[in-house]
């Protein structure tokens, strides 16, 4: 998806310069990219598919939906913790070796999820599965830059992220359907099967070469000292959370609020996914054309749609239209967020890519927690949108009241200090 391409496009350029000798690439680049895309598809299907079966594992494990939401939150927190941590700890590891290790961890996390006897263990196993995501995309950026040679790394990585787009539009609805027909444990088993195929493809087609060895990123840690970075992380985490206050609870929206058959949940997920794909495309253009409008228009649009869902989401057709709209408007904002965050620390592309993904998944966690609180309070299935409304409003307000232009790096002694937010 555009959101992940933009999160890592700066890293593709940096790694391309560091790893890719002129005129050199892999002998079978398309197969290597297919392996990476298959891995992205498996990750996305496991993540988004969980939202579609939350009612199923809640009932099977004997817990309420607000409690079951902890499993969704745990996955997101796994990404938040794992993205920067594994990126730093595995900085010197060969990217092929790292990808294979992450594939094993992915299989363990999802395989144990399928076997979890109670909610506490499911929460732990979803955290393990989530810890893979950020490091996988970071290593994928390196491999994509290498296999296609100089000047084409970003486009190659966009192809890899096509696997995540397919997971959003088709993988998640299909996983939900499998869960409804055969059980949520079978859904996770299916994710494991796809992950195993991806791992075998990575082993077979990602080249064995010293060119993919890691290197120190100690210099990138200076990016963490910049106030603008943390402001944009907060803006993203708060603002984007509303998309997950909706997506996480699509099942209850369909069955409890709109009173439709559970068989229509995959349809609702697919409509939401299509909206996300459209928003990604248009948001990418907006981020290139305007400095701030993509974020303000996207956040503003989603706030309007959340109100419509909260007031009239019990109507099936209104709900479907708004699900498409929420996916589109929020994803319209995200590319601008990625560009703004990277602009505050252009000399730290690897770590900024990890923080980009961590911010998105912190939003996932906040949205799920906020929605769970409103449901536990007994305010009704659609009440989760009001939690999202408050969080996105806070993110938009923070963005509007803080300076938004990074100061150009100076060459004097002051450059070593903490650059201001503006």
MIVEXDO-828354 format. One record per residue (C-alpha): residue in three letters; x, y, z. Coordinates in Angstrom, 3 decimals, decimal comma, m for minus. Layout:
! residues N
+-----+----------+----------+----------+
!   r !       xx !       yy !       zz !
+-----+----------+----------+----------+
! ALA !        X !        Y !        Z !
...
+-----+----------+----------+----------+
END
This chain:
! residues 422
+-----+----------+----------+----------+
!   r !       xx !       yy !       zz !
+-----+----------+----------+----------+
! UNK !    0,000 !    0,000 !    0,000 !
! UNK !    1,070 !    3,599 !   m0,554 !
! UNK !    1,276 !    4,116 !    3,197 !
! UNK !    4,017 !    1,498 !    3,543 !
! UNK !    5,774 !    2,448 !    0,319 !
! UNK !    6,118 !    6,018 !    1,540 !
! UNK !    7,198 !    4,839 !    4,965 !
! UNK !   10,150 !    3,042 !    3,416 !
! UNK !   10,891 !    4,846 !    0,143 !
! UNK !   13,627 !    6,933 !    1,809 !
! UNK !   15,162 !    3,754 !    3,172 !
! UNK !   15,075 !    2,191 !   m0,299 !
! UNK !   17,105 !    5,112 !   m1,619 !
! UNK !   19,565 !    5,013 !    1,276 !
! UNK !   20,043 !    1,259 !    1,152 !
! UNK !   20,327 !    1,382 !   m2,623 !
! UNK !   23,288 !    3,724 !   m2,307 !
! UNK !   24,884 !    1,608 !    0,418 !
! UNK !   24,250 !   m1,916 !   m0,838 !
! UNK !   23,869 !   m1,848 !   m4,617 !
! UNK !   27,002 !   m1,649 !   m6,734 !
! UNK !   26,545 !    0,097 !  m10,068 !
! UNK !   25,162 !   m2,206 !  m12,728 !
! UNK !   24,504 !   m4,973 !  m10,244 !
! UNK !   21,255 !   m6,687 !   m9,279 !
! UNK !   19,853 !  m10,159 !   m8,748 !
! UNK !   19,622 !  m12,794 !  m11,464 !
! UNK !   15,926 !  m13,484 !  m10,739 !
! UNK !   14,526 !  m10,206 !   m9,404 !
! UNK !   10,879 !  m10,955 !  m10,168 !
! UNK !   10,929 !  m14,192 !   m8,179 !
! UNK !   12,547 !  m12,435 !   m5,226 !
! UNK !    9,910 !   m9,697 !   m5,352 !
! UNK !    7,163 !  m12,326 !   m5,583 !
! UNK !    8,512 !  m13,989 !   m2,445 !
! UNK !    8,496 !  m10,674 !   m0,607 !
! UNK !    5,001 !   m9,813 !   m1,871 !
! UNK !    3,731 !  m13,213 !   m0,748 !
! UNK !    5,194 !  m12,536 !    2,686 !
! UNK !    3,475 !   m9,132 !    2,767 !
! UNK !    0,200 !  m10,805 !    1,776 !
! UNK !    0,528 !  m13,357 !    4,585 !
! UNK !    1,281 !  m10,645 !    7,153 !
! UNK !   m1,610 !   m8,456 !    6,021 !
! UNK !   m4,084 !  m11,324 !    5,893 !
! UNK !   m3,168 !  m12,429 !    9,410 !
! UNK !   m3,445 !   m8,885 !   10,754 !
! UNK !   m6,635 !   m7,735 !    9,042 !
! UNK !   m8,313 !  m11,132 !    9,069 !
! UNK !   m8,264 !  m11,106 !   12,872 !
! UNK !  m10,663 !   m8,156 !   12,873 !
! UNK !  m13,218 !  m10,103 !   10,867 !
! UNK !  m13,340 !  m13,062 !   13,277 !
! UNK !  m13,238 !  m11,189 !   16,596 !
! UNK !  m16,814 !  m12,253 !   17,378 !
! UNK !  m15,931 !  m15,881 !   16,663 !
! UNK !  m12,954 !  m16,207 !   18,985 !
! UNK !  m14,727 !  m14,104 !   21,628 !
! UNK !  m17,586 !  m16,616 !   21,697 !
! UNK !  m15,302 !  m19,660 !   21,525 !
! UNK !  m13,031 !  m18,462 !   24,336 !
! UNK !  m15,926 !  m17,293 !   26,456 !
! UNK !  m15,096 !  m13,585 !   26,651 !
! UNK !  m16,849 !  m10,356 !   25,685 !
! UNK !  m15,949 !   m8,482 !   22,519 !
! UNK !  m14,216 !   m5,689 !   24,501 !
! UNK !  m11,988 !   m8,326 !   26,133 !
! UNK !  m11,409 !  m10,102 !   22,814 !
! UNK !  m10,238 !   m6,755 !   21,424 !
! UNK !   m7,112 !   m7,144 !   23,567 !
! UNK !   m5,839 !   m9,637 !   20,985 !
! UNK !   m6,112 !   m6,986 !   18,259 !
! UNK !   m4,424 !   m4,437 !   20,500 !
! UNK !   m1,635 !   m6,892 !   21,349 !
! UNK !   m0,793 !   m7,418 !   17,672 !
! UNK !   m0,572 !   m3,662 !   17,157 !
! UNK !    1,631 !   m3,255 !   20,219 !
! UNK !    3,830 !   m6,057 !   18,887 !
! UNK !    4,432 !   m3,932 !   15,797 !
! UNK !    4,996 !   m0,797 !   17,897 !
! UNK !    7,644 !   m2,517 !   20,023 !
! UNK !    9,105 !   m4,842 !   17,420 !
! UNK !    9,509 !   m2,369 !   14,539 !
! UNK !   12,177 !   m0,103 !   16,084 !
! UNK !   13,609 !   m2,738 !   18,450 !
! UNK !   14,326 !   m5,456 !   15,878 !
! UNK !   15,457 !   m2,788 !   13,399 !
! UNK !   18,118 !   m1,667 !   15,876 !
! UNK !   19,133 !   m5,089 !   17,241 !
! UNK !   19,363 !   m6,695 !   13,797 !
! UNK !   21,046 !   m3,751 !   12,094 !
! UNK !   24,167 !   m5,789 !   11,167 !
! UNK !   22,380 !   m9,038 !   10,247 !
! UNK !   22,288 !  m10,118 !    6,588 !
! UNK !   18,861 !   m9,172 !    5,254 !
! UNK !   18,219 !  m12,636 !    3,783 !
! UNK !   18,994 !  m14,263 !    7,128 !
! UNK !   16,798 !  m11,740 !    8,902 !
! UNK !   13,869 !  m12,377 !    6,543 !
! UNK !   14,076 !  m16,131 !    7,104 !
! UNK !   14,247 !  m15,660 !   10,873 !
! UNK !   11,224 !  m13,365 !   10,760 !
! UNK !    9,342 !  m15,932 !    8,674 !
! UNK !    9,937 !  m18,519 !   11,395 !
! UNK !    8,746 !  m16,094 !   14,083 !
! UNK !    5,650 !  m15,340 !   11,992 !
! UNK !    4,849 !  m19,056 !   11,733 !
! UNK !    5,312 !  m19,523 !   15,474 !
! UNK !    3,106 !  m16,552 !   16,403 !
! UNK !    0,247 !  m17,471 !   14,089 !
! UNK !    0,552 !  m21,218 !   14,648 !
! UNK !    0,281 !  m20,776 !   18,404 !
! UNK !   m2,613 !  m18,343 !   17,871 !
! UNK !   m4,513 !  m21,162 !   16,166 !
! UNK !   m3,944 !  m23,374 !   19,218 !
! UNK !   m4,546 !  m20,798 !   21,980 !
! UNK !   m6,769 !  m22,362 !   24,678 !
! UNK !   m7,730 !  m19,070 !   26,313 !
! UNK !   m7,657 !  m15,333 !   25,701 !
! UNK !   m4,527 !  m14,487 !   27,707 !
! UNK !   m2,359 !  m16,801 !   25,620 !
! UNK !   m3,988 !  m15,592 !   22,407 !
! UNK !   m3,029 !  m12,042 !   23,400 !
! UNK !    0,599 !  m13,138 !   23,939 !
! UNK !    0,747 !  m15,023 !   20,632 !
! UNK !   m0,731 !  m12,098 !   18,674 !
! UNK !    1,947 !   m9,843 !   20,174 !
! UNK !    4,610 !  m12,278 !   18,909 !
! UNK !    3,063 !  m12,346 !   15,435 !
! UNK !    2,927 !   m8,544 !   15,305 !
! UNK !    6,573 !   m8,098 !   16,246 !
! UNK !    7,577 !   m9,403 !   12,800 !
! UNK !    5,910 !   m6,773 !   10,663 !
! UNK !    8,102 !   m3,692 !   10,822 !
! UNK !   11,414 !   m5,528 !   10,491 !
! UNK !   10,051 !   m7,553 !    7,548 !
! UNK !    9,176 !   m4,432 !    5,578 !
! UNK !   12,487 !   m2,802 !    6,484 !
! UNK !   14,477 !   m5,822 !    5,297 !
! UNK !   12,194 !   m6,030 !    2,269 !
! UNK !   13,145 !   m2,480 !    1,319 !
! UNK !   16,815 !   m3,476 !    1,324 !
! UNK !   16,249 !   m6,601 !   m0,774 !
! UNK !   13,969 !   m4,781 !   m3,218 !
! UNK !   16,645 !   m2,117 !   m3,734 !
! UNK !   19,297 !   m4,789 !   m4,284 !
! UNK !   17,545 !   m7,187 !   m6,643 !
! UNK !   16,480 !   m4,533 !   m9,152 !
! UNK !   19,673 !   m2,510 !   m9,089 !
! UNK !   20,323 !    1,243 !   m8,822 !
! UNK !   17,477 !    3,670 !   m9,424 !
! UNK !   14,598 !    1,194 !   m9,197 !
! UNK !   14,462 !    0,221 !   m5,531 !
! UNK !   11,441 !    2,342 !   m4,650 !
! UNK !    9,359 !    1,031 !   m7,536 !
! UNK !   10,387 !   m2,517 !   m6,734 !
! UNK !    9,311 !   m2,093 !   m3,120 !
! UNK !    5,968 !   m0,693 !   m4,294 !
! UNK !    5,480 !   m3,996 !   m6,113 !
! UNK !    6,209 !   m5,864 !   m2,884 !
! UNK !    3,586 !   m3,802 !   m1,066 !
! UNK !    1,065 !   m4,865 !   m3,674 !
! UNK !    0,829 !   m8,012 !   m1,565 !
! UNK !   m0,446 !   m5,947 !    1,352 !
! UNK !   m3,006 !   m4,216 !   m0,857 !
! UNK !   m4,312 !   m7,589 !   m2,014 !
! UNK !   m4,485 !   m8,689 !    1,620 !
! UNK !   m6,628 !   m5,671 !    2,494 !
! UNK !   m9,032 !   m5,998 !   m0,437 !
! UNK !   m9,199 !   m9,794 !   m0,793 !
! UNK !   m7,127 !  m11,603 !    1,833 !
! UNK !   m8,992 !  m10,254 !    4,858 !
! UNK !  m12,499 !  m10,952 !    3,470 !
! UNK !  m11,392 !  m14,440 !    2,392 !
! UNK !   m9,850 !  m15,145 !    5,793 !
! UNK !  m13,047 !  m13,988 !    7,478 !
! UNK !  m15,097 !  m16,279 !    5,241 !
! UNK !  m12,833 !  m19,218 !    6,093 !
! UNK !  m13,208 !  m18,393 !    9,774 !
! UNK !  m16,998 !  m18,278 !    9,480 !
! UNK !  m17,182 !  m21,566 !    7,607 !
! UNK !  m14,494 !  m23,625 !    9,347 !
! UNK !  m13,650 !  m21,746 !   12,547 !
! UNK !  m11,250 !  m18,974 !   13,532 !
! UNK !   m8,513 !  m21,498 !   14,332 !
! UNK !   m8,624 !  m22,772 !   10,766 !
! UNK !   m8,272 !  m19,198 !    9,578 !
! UNK !   m4,990 !  m18,854 !   11,452 !
! UNK !   m3,909 !  m22,260 !   10,141 !
! UNK !   m4,534 !  m20,963 !    6,608 !
! UNK !   m2,397 !  m17,899 !    7,376 !
! UNK !    0,357 !  m20,242 !    8,577 !
! UNK !    0,123 !  m22,203 !    5,311 !
! UNK !    0,559 !  m19,020 !    3,248 !
! UNK !    3,393 !  m17,920 !    5,545 !
! UNK !    5,138 !  m21,253 !    5,056 !
! UNK !    4,929 !  m20,873 !    1,272 !
! UNK !    6,336 !  m17,360 !    1,599 !
! UNK !    9,194 !  m18,602 !    3,789 !
! UNK !   10,102 !  m21,302 !    1,293 !
! UNK !    9,981 !  m18,753 !   m1,540 !
! UNK !   12,262 !  m16,394 !    0,401 !
! UNK !   14,709 !  m19,238 !    1,052 !
! UNK !   14,730 !  m20,209 !   m2,631 !
! UNK !   14,723 !  m16,841 !   m4,379 !
! UNK !   16,273 !  m14,146 !   m2,191 !
! UNK !   19,928 !  m14,172 !   m3,247 !
! UNK !   22,698 !  m15,339 !   m0,905 !
! UNK !   25,170 !  m12,483 !   m1,005 !
! UNK !   27,371 !  m10,427 !    1,271 !
! UNK !   25,904 !   m7,330 !   m0,417 !
! UNK !   22,855 !   m7,795 !    1,820 !
! UNK !   24,821 !   m7,626 !    5,071 !
! UNK !   23,549 !   m4,993 !    7,487 !
! UNK !   25,493 !   m2,103 !    8,867 !
! UNK !   25,557 !    0,323 !   11,802 !
! UNK !   22,715 !    2,795 !   12,106 !
! UNK !   24,073 !    4,510 !   15,190 !
! UNK !   24,059 !    7,859 !   13,412 !
! UNK !   20,334 !    7,544 !   12,779 !
! UNK !   19,582 !    7,632 !   16,504 !
! UNK !   20,079 !   11,400 !   16,417 !
! UNK !   16,687 !   11,557 !   14,685 !
! UNK !   15,059 !   10,592 !   17,985 !
! UNK !   16,244 !   13,891 !   19,499 !
! UNK !   14,110 !   15,971 !   17,136 !
! UNK !   10,870 !   17,273 !   18,564 !
! UNK !    9,114 !   17,368 !   15,211 !
! UNK !    9,496 !   13,616 !   14,874 !
! UNK !    7,601 !   12,961 !   18,100 !
! UNK !    4,903 !   15,517 !   17,306 !
! UNK !    4,202 !   13,776 !   14,000 !
! UNK !    4,196 !   10,368 !   15,727 !
! UNK !    1,543 !   11,749 !   18,111 !
! UNK !   m0,457 !   13,307 !   15,252 !
! UNK !   m0,424 !    9,993 !   13,392 !
! UNK !   m1,155 !    7,819 !   16,421 !
! UNK !   m4,106 !    9,928 !   17,563 !
! UNK !   m5,530 !   10,830 !   14,170 !
! UNK !   m5,341 !    7,496 !   12,381 !
! UNK !   m6,839 !    5,652 !   15,352 !
! UNK !  m10,380 !    6,293 !   14,113 !
! UNK !   m9,867 !    3,989 !   11,157 !
! UNK !   m9,267 !    1,151 !   13,611 !
! UNK !  m12,143 !    2,240 !   15,852 !
! UNK !  m14,210 !    1,347 !   12,780 !
! UNK !  m12,315 !   m1,510 !   11,108 !
! UNK !  m11,839 !   m3,520 !   14,302 !
! UNK !  m15,588 !   m3,535 !   14,957 !
! UNK !  m16,976 !   m4,053 !   11,460 !
! UNK !  m18,423 !   m7,406 !   12,565 !
! UNK !  m20,632 !   m5,884 !   15,299 !
! UNK !  m21,506 !   m2,976 !   12,981 !
! UNK !  m22,910 !   m5,418 !   10,428 !
! UNK !  m24,662 !   m7,879 !   12,738 !
! UNK !  m25,694 !   m5,779 !   15,749 !
! UNK !  m26,191 !   m2,263 !   14,357 !
! UNK !  m27,331 !   m2,930 !   10,773 !
! UNK !  m28,880 !   m6,316 !   11,729 !
! UNK !  m27,488 !   m8,108 !    8,697 !
! UNK !  m26,393 !  m11,714 !    8,306 !
! UNK !  m22,786 !  m12,428 !    9,430 !
! UNK !  m22,151 !  m13,671 !    5,880 !
! UNK !  m22,064 !   m9,994 !    4,825 !
! UNK !  m19,098 !   m9,166 !    7,081 !
! UNK !  m16,577 !  m10,127 !    4,340 !
! UNK !  m18,472 !   m7,822 !    1,955 !
! UNK !  m18,142 !   m4,933 !    4,413 !
! UNK !  m14,431 !   m5,656 !    4,850 !
! UNK !  m13,917 !   m5,715 !    1,078 !
! UNK !  m15,732 !   m2,384 !    0,649 !
! UNK !  m13,574 !   m0,854 !    3,372 !
! UNK !  m10,460 !   m2,261 !    1,699 !
! UNK !  m11,449 !   m0,788 !   m1,660 !
! UNK !  m11,875 !    2,593 !   m0,007 !
! UNK !   m8,396 !    2,286 !    1,481 !
! UNK !   m6,910 !    1,474 !   m1,928 !
! UNK !   m8,593 !    4,479 !   m3,554 !
! UNK !   m7,562 !    6,770 !   m0,711 !
! UNK !   m3,957 !    5,574 !   m0,914 !
! UNK !   m3,789 !    6,412 !   m4,608 !
! UNK !   m5,325 !    9,868 !   m4,300 !
! UNK !   m3,480 !   10,622 !   m1,063 !
! UNK !   m0,140 !    9,917 !   m2,692 !
! UNK !   m0,871 !   12,536 !   m5,326 !
! UNK !   m2,014 !   15,023 !   m2,684 !
! UNK !    1,167 !   14,501 !   m0,657 !
! UNK !    3,254 !   15,269 !   m3,748 !
! UNK !    1,240 !   18,365 !   m4,662 !
! UNK !    0,460 !   19,984 !   m1,293 !
! UNK !    2,424 !   20,126 !    1,919 !
! UNK !   m0,414 !   19,925 !    4,443 !
! UNK !   m3,797 !   19,611 !    2,755 !
! UNK !   m3,768 !   15,838 !    2,472 !
! UNK !   m3,704 !   15,501 !    6,245 !
! UNK !   m6,188 !   18,264 !    7,100 !
! UNK !   m8,661 !   17,264 !    4,388 !
! UNK !   m8,367 !   13,582 !    5,210 !
! UNK !   m8,812 !   14,024 !    8,952 !
! UNK !  m11,653 !   16,500 !    8,433 !
! UNK !  m13,439 !   14,178 !    6,006 !
! UNK !  m13,239 !   11,177 !    8,287 !
! UNK !  m14,661 !   13,201 !   11,197 !
! UNK !  m17,765 !   13,997 !    9,128 !
! UNK !  m18,195 !   10,350 !    8,127 !
! UNK !  m17,819 !    9,143 !   11,718 !
! UNK !  m20,723 !   11,378 !   12,719 !
! UNK !  m22,848 !    9,949 !    9,896 !
! UNK !  m22,083 !    6,387 !   11,022 !
! UNK !  m22,840 !    7,235 !   14,632 !
! UNK !  m26,203 !    8,761 !   13,692 !
! UNK !  m27,380 !    6,649 !   10,733 !
! UNK !  m25,045 !    3,625 !   10,578 !
! UNK !  m27,918 !    1,280 !   11,394 !
! UNK !  m28,975 !    1,588 !    7,756 !
! UNK !  m27,058 !   m1,042 !    5,761 !
! UNK !  m26,532 !    1,063 !    2,628 !
! UNK !  m25,469 !    4,116 !    4,630 !
! UNK !  m23,051 !    1,943 !    6,594 !
! UNK !  m21,483 !    0,492 !    3,430 !
! UNK !  m21,057 !    3,921 !    1,858 !
! UNK !  m19,482 !    5,303 !    5,020 !
! UNK !  m17,149 !    2,310 !    5,410 !
! UNK !  m15,811 !    3,013 !    1,927 !
! UNK !  m15,551 !    6,708 !    2,783 !
! UNK !  m13,730 !    6,234 !    6,088 !
! UNK !  m11,179 !    3,943 !    4,447 !
! UNK !  m10,676 !    6,417 !    1,591 !
! UNK !  m10,484 !    9,649 !    3,579 !
! UNK !   m8,149 !    8,343 !    6,262 !
! UNK !   m5,821 !    6,754 !    3,737 !
! UNK !   m5,913 !   10,053 !    1,849 !
! UNK !   m4,221 !   11,621 !    4,886 !
! UNK !   m1,607 !    8,969 !    5,595 !
! UNK !    0,852 !    9,608 !    2,716 !
! UNK !    1,167 !   13,228 !    3,855 !
! UNK !    1,914 !   12,014 !    7,378 !
! UNK !    4,674 !    9,755 !    6,047 !
! UNK !    6,252 !   12,580 !    4,053 !
! UNK !    6,050 !   15,000 !    6,983 !
! UNK !    7,601 !   12,559 !    9,458 !
! UNK !   10,485 !   11,719 !    7,147 !
! UNK !   11,095 !   15,428 !    6,477 !
! UNK !   11,972 !   16,004 !   10,139 !
! UNK !   14,787 !   13,426 !   10,000 !
! UNK !   15,847 !   12,864 !    6,382 !
! UNK !   19,213 !   11,537 !    7,566 !
! UNK !   17,555 !    8,673 !    9,495 !
! UNK !   15,532 !    6,784 !    6,834 !
! UNK !   15,746 !    3,335 !    8,407 !
! UNK !   14,586 !    4,405 !   11,841 !
! UNK !   11,933 !    6,753 !   10,431 !
! UNK !   10,488 !    3,855 !    8,447 !
! UNK !   10,224 !    1,847 !   11,658 !
! UNK !    8,671 !    4,779 !   13,534 !
! UNK !    6,191 !    5,318 !   10,697 !
! UNK !    4,936 !    1,777 !   11,072 !
! UNK !    5,039 !    1,960 !   14,869 !
! UNK !    2,852 !    5,099 !   14,800 !
! UNK !    0,307 !    3,418 !   12,535 !
! UNK !    0,028 !    0,448 !   14,834 !
! UNK !   m0,099 !    2,570 !   17,959 !
! UNK !   m3,136 !    4,111 !   16,240 !
! UNK !   m4,463 !    0,577 !   15,759 !
! UNK !   m4,089 !   m0,049 !   19,467 !
! UNK !   m5,658 !    3,272 !   20,508 !
! UNK !   m8,627 !    2,796 !   18,185 !
! UNK !   m9,267 !   m0,729 !   19,428 !
! UNK !   m8,935 !    0,311 !   23,080 !
! UNK !  m11,187 !    3,340 !   22,640 !
! UNK !  m13,843 !    1,253 !   20,912 !
! UNK !  m13,620 !   m1,463 !   23,560 !
! UNK !  m14,202 !    1,145 !   26,296 !
! UNK !  m17,400 !    2,425 !   24,672 !
! UNK !  m18,707 !   m1,100 !   24,099 !
! UNK !  m17,937 !   m2,132 !   27,673 !
! UNK !  m19,855 !    0,941 !   28,853 !
! UNK !  m22,925 !   m0,416 !   27,058 !
! UNK !  m23,265 !    2,470 !   24,613 !
! UNK !  m24,059 !    0,263 !   21,612 !
! UNK !  m22,239 !   m1,239 !   18,636 !
! UNK !  m21,825 !    2,061 !   16,784 !
! UNK !  m20,470 !    3,882 !   19,829 !
! UNK !  m16,912 !    3,005 !   18,844 !
! UNK !  m17,001 !    5,721 !   16,172 !
! UNK !  m17,305 !    8,390 !   18,880 !
! UNK !  m14,088 !    7,170 !   20,481 !
! UNK !  m12,471 !    7,481 !   17,051 !
! UNK !  m13,984 !   10,946 !   16,623 !
! UNK !  m12,396 !   12,204 !   19,838 !
! UNK !   m8,992 !   10,704 !   19,035 !
! UNK !   m8,862 !   12,027 !   15,464 !
! UNK !  m10,049 !   15,455 !   16,627 !
! UNK !   m7,165 !   15,519 !   19,101 !
! UNK !   m4,695 !   14,544 !   16,366 !
! UNK !   m5,980 !   17,228 !   13,993 !
! UNK !   m5,937 !   19,883 !   16,730 !
! UNK !   m2,349 !   18,996 !   17,643 !
! UNK !   m1,277 !   19,292 !   14,022 !
! UNK !   m2,977 !   22,659 !   13,592 !
! UNK !   m1,495 !   24,266 !   16,715 !
! UNK !    2,137 !   23,180 !   16,314 !
! UNK !    4,711 !   24,510 !   13,823 !
! UNK !    4,768 !   22,228 !   10,810 !
! UNK !    7,920 !   23,134 !    8,867 !
! UNK !   11,252 !   21,593 !    9,839 !
! UNK !   14,122 !   24,050 !   10,181 !
! UNK !   16,876 !   23,491 !    7,598 !
! UNK !   19,942 !   21,836 !    9,079 !
! UNK !   22,609 !   24,376 !   10,011 !
! UNK !   26,336 !   23,948 !    9,724 !
! UNK !   27,184 !   25,569 !   13,008 !
! UNK !   27,391 !   24,182 !   16,527 !
! UNK !   23,630 !   24,553 !   16,990 !
! UNK !   23,086 !   21,778 !   14,496 !
! UNK !   24,210 !   19,266 !   17,071 !
! UNK !   21,469 !   20,292 !   19,487 !
! UNK !   17,804 !   19,480 !   19,498 !
! UNK !   16,132 !   20,999 !   16,414 !
! UNK !   12,849 !   22,694 !   17,286 !
! UNK !    9,509 !   21,282 !   16,290 !
! UNK !    9,131 !   23,988 !   13,677 !
+-----+----------+----------+----------+
END
